[in-house]
Amino acid sequence: MDHWERRRPFRTIFIVACLLVLGAVLAVGGLKVAHKVHWSEPVTSVAYPSAGYGLDAPTAAAVTGGDLYIANEQGDSVSVVNAGSGRHVATLSGPSFALDQPTAVVAVGPDLFIANGAGNSVTELDTRTRAPVRTISGTPFQFSDPIAMAAARGRLFVLSASGVVTAVSVASGGLVGTASGAPFGFDAPLGIAASTGRVWVTNSAGNSVTELNSGTLSLVARLQGPAYKFETPTGAVIEGTDLWVTNEAGDSVTEVDTTTGTPVRVVIDHTNLPTPGPITFGDGYIFTVSPPGDSPMVSQITPDDGKVVWMMCNTNGPYLFSNPQAAVVSGSNLWVVSKGSSSLTEMDTDSGAVLRTIS
């Protein structure tokens, strides 16, 4: 089960919400940020069959070296796709990779780390050779259904659904330390983000975010209270000096100043940010993904003013969104991973237009 399905049930997202904003989305040219000039370029939707891509209930993705690496939870494999052309490059699987229901991926330089939810392990591979480097596992690491990862300053931080954060040396794969127990307030944790000096964990059942010292894994603070408006916080991403957290039950995103831990703003939009979960940053934008219901969607937020510029759902075009679980930016394009349809959707980061689908 993917980690976005671990949340408590909420109201159904009806396709009518998408229809209500269709007219506004079609007029998105008047809402675009002025510093982008892609409108003169023709946008062509190209569909590629997924046969040979090895996509099988994909749940996560990362970009490195110009390639997109997609974790296939049911396929126990990683599909490699050229992020520029959309062409299949390779499918990585087999005993040497020790992939076992992969749930999360993160790139650190030329290395790719893959969390194995069922294997209670992390697979490291060299993206230059696409060969496995090592499998990180064992009792001292306390991996227990690892569901999310983040990296900073030579360390990989692995979040387990059981409520443990494990720090691993990127260079050696050795254990640095762990954080767990009541003082940290981990409560159905789902998301993790890291930057210089700090690690943040979203507690979906606790309506809070735990802040850790990345060097010692000691508790810095538990962010909670009315000012943050955390309501089932799920995804987390760092943009500059700010932390952005999606609130699934609040139809909102909370922006936090990472230097002070204080809230900057809470972006609430019940129409264009319904039950947001996965979140990513790139090309000057924040992107949120709303997986549940009959009308999953992707929304774009400009971080300087917190405005939701557009949202796109299947009513707006052939996006093929079906239980989308992740999104990643490569250059000026956004790739969305849909577990339900075992598909990839490539979008223009500025306009949200569909560029390519692989299904």
C-alpha positions, 0 to 999 in steps of 0.5 A: 500500500502506498503511503498516501493511502495510509491517511484517514478517510476524507470527503470524496473529491468530485469531478464537478470541482474540476469542471468549475475551474475549467474555464479559468484554466483555459484562460491561464495565459493571463495568469502566468508569471511574467518572467516566463516566455514559452507561449510562442512554442507549440505544445504537442501531446505525444503518447508513448505505449508503456510496453517495455518501460516496465511501469508497474504501480509506480510510486516515486521518481527522481531525476539525475544525469538527465534521466528519470528513475521511477520506482515500481512498487509491484514490479520490484524494479526501477524504470529509467526514462530519458527525461528529455525524449521520454524514451525508455532507457532501462529497467533495473531488477533482479536479485542483485538490486534487492528491490522489494516493493520500492516506495521512495527514491532520492538522488545524491550526486551520481548515486540513487537511493531506493527505499524498499518498503517490504524489504526494510532496506535501502538499495544504493546504485550508481547511475553512471553504470546503473549497477548496484553499489550496496544494500543497506539493512540490518537491525541497527538501522531500525528500518520498518516500512521505510516510506520517504527519504531526504538528503543533505550534507552527505547524509541520507535521512530515511523515514519509516512508517513506524516512527523512526528517522534513520541517518545514513552516511552517503559515502559509506552507507554506514549508520549515523544515528536514529531518532524515535520515541515519544519526545519526537512526537512522531504520529503517523509520519508521512513526509520528510525534508532536509536542508543544512542543519535541519530535518523536518517530519510531517505527522499526519495524525498529530497535526504537527511537524517535528524539527530535528537537528540533522547532525545529532538527530536531537529534537529542536521543536515540534511545530503545531498550533493555530498559526500553522493550520496543520491539518493532516500534514503529509508532504514536505519540500524545501524551497530556498529557506522555506519549508512547504507542507501540504495539509490533506484535510485543510485543502491547503499548504503551509509555508514555514521559515526554516531559520525561525520555524515560524509560519510565513503563510497558509495557502488555502484553496478548497477548489484548486488544492483539494486534499493535497499530498505529494509536493515538489519544487522546481523551475521556480514553482511549487507543485502539489498533487491531489491523489484521491477521488474521481478527479486527481489533479496537479496544482501550481503555486508561485512561492513568492506570493503563495498564489495558486496559478493553475490546477490541471485534472483529467477534465482539462486534457489527456493527463491520465492521472490515476492515484498519482503518487509523486511529481518531479521537475526536470528543467522546464517540465514536470513529470507526474507518476500515477500508480493507478494507471501505471503511467507517466505524464509530462507537463509544461511547468509554466502552463500545465499543458500535457506534453507527453504521456506514457501508459 
